């Protein structure tokens, strides 16, 4: 005889006897729901606890962490994603002659029979909320290893068939066509591995597919030269570009759904000696965490940043090379100060992510909409805060300065190696030093460093020379544990997983203002700022290596110019 749910709930300590009796009394006075549902509604047990009790009632003894975490990817191979979406159900794992699965409608007999026919086991169906099953489907199936990208020689040969003859099939988007399967699998794989870019590069005798992960490029697939034209044509069709134009660069966008998430791709084509190369920049909003807390600031700099972005006027500059995370930092700052009583306008080239409640302008120099002309018109829109994607010339710098002098807070970026060099860069643009000193309130230089994979990092003691190069005293850190990269399946054998920023935050004070007015070079300004407590990029990075977030070698690699 099966145990009653109430008895199991009490035995497991999820609810008291009194609460179970109250649930039974509600049933007796007309509540048609099950005891478990009533307990959840009363707030006396969680949905997960009732699921575990139901599993035990069916003969499966599960712990608190065993339910969704034990999802067996092998089972998904026999239960394709279209069935999962149709029945709103996912198989979790099999134990002896039983299969445990979750479903929005556990009373669905057709689903029960479907599972039995596929797996040949008695099925235990547990209820799950529709939102949760959607999340589970997306996460479970996106982790599946697919072999769609590994086409055989015959399929590659089909991809390289006469281009004009292949064109109708591409437009028809026949999902069985090798070219479409290949491109789709590359896109899905890149998103799954959290890559930032996909490169389809044309060379003399082959085409390479490379992914950029955590700032580094990795070769993923070599494609025969014969398949090059068909592959590029397919990507152009997806981005709605002119497939006949092969002599000029083109830019476009793709918006597709991958594992249930809408993902934007910025597409760029470039003609080269051996044919066109295509780069897809992946703009995945699901991985974007716009918060200053997530950027990697130390507590002191985080507090200073929050104070500066609350000022009513002035210019705040973020510097660093392309791909150093400047835009993400600025977006995080704008997100933090965005509110219904503040008008924020940005002009960007291009707009990478759309921010709710913020007016964003896409710069288009071809029609005369430059940063300078856009900024002039922005000032007529009565903004409180302005973000200029980049100060590239004296005209843009002058207008930004005038905006700050008339009571606006202006954010922008510059391409310099460190924070003190921002002043010399503005001086090179022939901006008057007294205007720079009276409007710039702070400069942030940054780089992105790779974080060590927590699953495989290895403890070790660096050589004294490496510690000295980091600016650390070898004697002081002689017994401190540092970590280095190893590599495992979780991090695709790179030893690193994810990135974060290292920062150099320069706050303008009277000494730095005097140095700027006197046209002192960047080295003098750097010494002045360091005396006031500014951490350099390398010093901030060294502290992250000390905490085990990254390796000493990674910091030295990313801060080579900071010597």
N, C-alpha and C positions, 0 to 999 in steps of 0.2 A: 504493500500500500504506500502510495506517494505521500511524502510529508506535506503538510499545509504550508503555504507561503508565510503565513503569520508565525508559525513555529520556527521556521528557518531564520526569519528576520530577527526574532528574539534571541535565538541561539548565537547568531553572529554579532549580536550587540548593536544592531542598527536601530532598533526601537524597543521600547519597554512593552511588557505585557499589557499594561493599561492602555497604551496607544493602539495596540493591535485590537484589543477588545472594543475600543471606541470606533475603530474602522469597521469592525463586524456589526456593531450596533447601527451604524449608518446604513449598511447594506440591508439590515432587517427593516428599516423604516423607509426603504424605497430607493436608496442610492444604487443604481445599476452597475456602477463601476467595480473593478476588481479591487481586492484589498490593497495590493501594491500601489495602484493608482491613487487610492484614497489617502494612503500614508504619505505619498509624495505631495499631494494637494494640501495635506495638513502641515507639511514642512517637517515631518518627523523622520523621513528617510529620503535619500537622494535617488534619482533615476538609476544611477550606476549601481547602487546597493540593491535595488529591486531586481535589476538585471542579473546580478551575481546570485541572488536568491533563486531566481527562476532557473538559472543554469544548474544550480545544485539540486533543485527539484527534479531536473531532467537527468541527473546522475553525473554532472560535471562539477568537480570541486575546483573553484577558481579563486585566486587571491585578488586583492584590490587592484593590482596593476596588470592583471592577466587578460582583461577583456579586449579592448581595442588594440592594446600594444602587441598582442600575440597574432596579429594578422599575418597569415602565411601567403607570401606572394605567389607561390607555386599554384595555389588554388585558383588564383585569378586567371591563369592561362586558359583554364577550361570554362571560365565564366566571363565572357567578353564584356567590355564596358557598356555596350549598347543594352545588354540584358540587365546590368546593374542599374542603369538609368531607367529602363522601362519598369522594372519591378521595385525600384528604390530599395535595393538590398545588396549586401556584400557578404560573401563567405569569410569567416574569420580563421578558423583552424579546425582540423579533424583530430579526434582522439578515439582510438580503437574503432568501434563501429558507428560513432556519432560524428556529425558535422555541426559545428556551432556557427550560426549566421545571424546577422541583424537585418531587420526590415521595418519599414514604416508601417506595413500592415502584416503582422505576424500570423493573422488568421487566413491569409491568402493561400488557398489549397493548390491553386495552379502553380504558385511559386514553390510551395513545398514539393510538389511533384517534379518540377523543373530541377530543383537541387538533387532530388533522389535519383532522377534519370542520369544526371551528369556525374555524380560522385558515388552513387550506389551505397549510400549510408543513411541511417536514420537522422533526421534533421531536427535540430533544436533551434527554433526561431525566436529571437529576443526582440522586443520592440525598441525602436530608436526614433528620435525626432527627425523630421525631414531635413532640417538645416544641418544636423550632425551627419546624416547619411550622405548628403551632398559633399560635405567637407571630406568625409572618409573616402568616398569614391575618387574624388580629385587627388587626394594625397596618396592613396594606395596605388591607383593605376599610373600616376605620374612617376612612381618609383620603379615600375616594371622595366626590366631590360628588354629592349626590342632589337630584333635583328633586321629591321626594315632598312637600316642604313647600309647593311652589308649586301650589296647587290652582286650577283654573279657576273661572270665575263659576258655572258649572252645578253643580260639585261643592260649592262653598260654599253654594249654594242648597239642595242636598240635605241638607247638614249642618244647615240651619235648618228642616227639615221638622218637622211636629208632634212635640213631644217624646215624648208617650206612644207614638206609632206607631213612633218610632225606637228605643225602649228595648229591645225584644227583640233587634234586630240588635246593639246594643252589648253586651248580655250574652253573646250568642253569639260575640263577639270575631271577627267576620268581618274578616279582614285587608284585604279589598278595599274595605271601607267607607271613604269619604273622611275621616270624622271620626277613625277609628282610624289611618289612614295619616298624617294631619296630626299628631296627638299623638305618634305614634311617631317621626316625622321630626324634630319639635321636640326631643324628648328625646335622640335620637341626635346631633343637631347640637350641642346644649348640652354633651353629654359630650365630643364630639370637640373642641370649642373650649375645653374646660376651664373652662366657666362654673361659678359656684358656686350660682346660683339661676336658676329659670325663673319669670317672672311672667306670669300670665294675668289681665289687668286689665280690668274692665268700666267703660266710659264711656257717655255719653249716646247717641252715634250709632255707636259701633264698639267693638271689643275689641282691645287691644294685647297682643302677645307680646313681652316684653323679657327679655334675658339680662343677668345681672350677671357681668362679666368683670373680674378684677383690681380689684374694688371699684367699678366704674362700670357703670351701666345703659345698654344699647343696645337701641333698637327693632329687632326682627327681622322682625315680620310684623304687618300690620293685618288684622283679621278682621271681616267684616260682622257687624252686630248680630244678624242672624237666626241666625247660627251659634253665638252665645254659650251658649245653654242646652245644646245638644248637646255642646259642647266641655267645659263644666264637669261635665256628667253623666258623660262618659267618664273624666275624671280621678278623679272620686269613686268610680266603679266600680273603677278600678285600685287605689285606696287603701282599698277596702272601707268607705267612708263611707256615711251615710244620704243617698240621693239625694233623698228627699222633704223633708229639713230644709234650708230655705234662709234661715231667720231667725236662726239661731245659728251662731257660729264652730264649726268642727270641725277636729280634728287626726288625721292618719293616717300610714301608711307604705306605701311601694311598694318592692318588691325585684324588680328585673329584671336580665336579662343584656344588656349592650351590648358588642358586639365581643368577646365571650368573657369579659368581666369582670362579676362580680356587683356591682351598684351599688345602694345604698340611697338612697331619696328620702324626706325628711320633708315631709309635705304639710300645708298650713294653708289653710283656707277662711275668708273673712271677708265677711259681708254688707255691701253698700254701697248708696248711693242708687240706682245704676243696675244693680244685680245683684251677684252674688257675684264676688269676686276670689280667685284661687288662686295660692299660691306653693309651688314645689317646691324645697327645699334639697337640692342634690346632695351626697351623702356618698360620694365615690369613694375607696376605700381604696388603689387603685392609684397615686393621685397624692399620697398622704399619706406624707411622709418624716419620721417621728418621731425626730428626733435634734437635740440642741442644736447640733451642727455645721452643720445646714442652716437654722437659724433666722435667722442673720445677725449674730451677736455678733462684736464685735472680739475679738482674742486675749486682751486683759486681762480684759474682762468675762466671756468664756467660762470662763476659769480661775477667776474669782471665783464664778461661778454654780455650777460643779462643786464648789467647796469648800463652798458654802452648802447645797446639796441633800444633802450627805453628813453634815450635822449630825444629832445624835440627837434634839434637841427644839428647839422654837421655832416661830414662825409666819413663813412667807414669803408675801408678797402680790404679786399681779400686777394692775396697774391699766391702765385704758384704756377707751375707748368700745366699744360693741357692734361686733363685726366687726373688731377690731384684732388678732386672733390669740392672745388670752390662753389659750384652751383648748388650742390646739396647742402653745404653749410649755409649759404645765403637763403635757400628755401626754408631751411630749418629755423633760421632767425625770423624770417617773415611769417612763418606759420605760428611762431610763438607770440608775435606782437599783433597778429591779425585779429581784429574784432569789428563788430558792426559799426562802431563809432569812429573807425579809422579808415581812410581811403588809401589803398596801396595800388600803385601802377608800376608794372615792370615792362622793360623792353629787352627782348632777348633774341639771340641769333644762334639756333632757333629756340622756340619754346619747347622744352623737353618734357615737363610734366605740368598738367593743368591744375592750378591750386584754387580751391573753392573760395569765393569771396574776394579774389584778387584779380584786378584787370591786367591782362597780359597781352603784350603787343609783339608780333613777330616781325623783326626787322627784315626789310627787303630792299637792298641797295639798288636792284635792277630798276625799280620804279621811283627811286629817289628817297625811299624811307630809310635813312641812316640813323645811327644812334643820336647824332647831333640834331637832325631835323625832327626826329621823334620826340626827343627830350624837350625841344621848344614847345611842341604842341601839348605835351603832357602837362607842362606848367600851367596851361590855360584850363586844365581839367580840375583844378582845385584839389590836388592830392596832398596827403599828409606825409606819405613815405614813397620814395621812388627807388626802384632798382634799375640800374643801367648795366646791361650784360657785360660790357667791357669799355674802359676808357682807352681809345685807340689813338686819339689825336688831340691837338690843342683845342679845337673847337668844342669837342665833347667835354673836355676837362673844364673849359671856361664856363660852359652852361651849367655843369654839375656844381661848380663852385658858387655861381650866382644863385642857384636853387637853394643851396645850403645857407647862403647869406640871407635869403628871404624867408627863412623859417621852415625849411624842409629837411627831413632826414634822408640822406642819399646813401644807398649801398651800391658798390660797384667792384669790379675786379681789374687787376693789372697782371701782366706777365713779367714777374721778377722772381729772382731766386729766393730772396728773403724779405722780411718786413722792412728793414731800413732802406733797402734799395728802391722802395716805392717812392721815396722823396726825390731821389736823384732822377728817377724815371720821369716824374712830373716836371722837374726842373729842365730835363732834356726836351720836354714838350714846350718849353719857354713859358711855363706858368710862373707868375711872380711868386717869389718865396714867401712874402708876407701874407699872400692869399692862401698858400698851402698851410702855413703855420696856424692861421686863424680859422680854418674850416675843417681840416682833417682831425678827427677825434681818436682814431685808432687804425692800426693796420694789423691784419692777421695773415701770416704766411702758413702754408700747410702742405703736407704730403700725405699720401695714403701708404700705409704699411700693411703687410699681410699678417694675419693672426695665426698663431700656431694651432694646428689641429689638436684638440684636447684628447682625442682618442689614441694618438700615437707619439706625441711629443716625448722627448727623451731628456732626462736630467743630466747635466754635465757641468764641468767647471771650465770656463774659458781661460785661455792663456792670458798672462798678465799684460802682454802687448795689446790684446784686443780690448781689455778693460780700460787701459790707459787711453786707447784711441776713442773709446766711448766717453771719456772724461771721468771715469770712475777710479777710485783709489784701489789698486789690487790688494793691498793689505786689509782694507776695510771690508772688501767683498770676497776675501779668501775662502770663507766657509759658506758663502751664500749660494743657493741652488739656482742655476740658470737652466734654460731649456733650449733645445735645438730641434730642427725639423727631421722627421724620419720618413713618413709616408705610409698610407694604408688605403684600403678601399673607400673609407668614408671621405677622404680628401683627394681621391683620384691619384693617390701616390705622389702628391706634391709636398706633403708635410704641412700645408697651410690650408686654412678654411676661413674665408671671409676677410674683410679689411676694416681698418679704422684709421682715423687721422692722428697725425702728430702735428703740433702747432707751435707757432712762435707769435705770441700776442704782444704787440707794442702799443702801449698806452701813451698818448701825447701828454707831456708835462712841460713846465717852463724851460727846463734845460734842453729838451729836444726841440722846442720851438726856437730857442736861440740858435741852436746848431743849424736848423733849417734856414732861418733868416740869413745866417752867415754863410750859407751854401757849403756847409761842411759835407765831406763825402760820407758814403754809407758806413765805412768802418768806424768813423768817429761816432756817428749816431748809434751804431750797434753797441759800442762800449758804454755810451751814456745810458742806453736802455738797459743793458745788462747790469750796470751799477744800480739801477732802480728796481732790479728784480726780475727782468724779463728772462725767461728760459728760451734758449735757442732750440731749433728743430732737433738737433742731436741730443741735447740735454733732456728734452721732453721724451724723445724716443728711448733714451737710456733708462728712464724711469719705467717705461712700459716693458723693457727687457728685464729689468729687475723684478717686476711683478709677474713675470712668466707669460705675459700676453703674446710676446713675439720673441724672436731670437736676436742675439747681439749682431749676428751677420746680416740680418735683414735691415737693422737700423743703419749699419755702416754702408750698406748698399744704397739705401734711399737718401742718405744725407752726405754723399761724397763731397759736395761742394761746401758743406758746412764745416770747414776745417780752419 
